[in-house]
């Protein structure tokens, strides 16, 4: 099984552009995988939130919790 590490810019895409990144990952990855993020990614989301993207960050955090 491979690990796919998602960075901050990538995980915020669904909230910014209404893209289902998870179905797209399923579509292009024809192997077993698990998704992961670094602890720093959550910290970076807080910094992004302070720059005026509060709605997108809130949606992104909800998405992370759901997955």
CORRACOR-V946075 format. One record per helix or strand of 3 or more residues. SS is the DSSP state (~ for helix, > for strand). FROM is the first residue (numbers start at 0). LEN is the number of residues. If there is no record, write none. Layout:
ss->[SS & SS]
from->[FROM & FROM]
len->[LEN & LEN]
This chain:
ss->[> & ~ & ~ & ~ & > & ~ & ~]
from->[1 & 7 & 12 & 20 & 32 & 38 & 53]
len->[4 & 4 & 5 & 8 & 4 & 12 & 13]
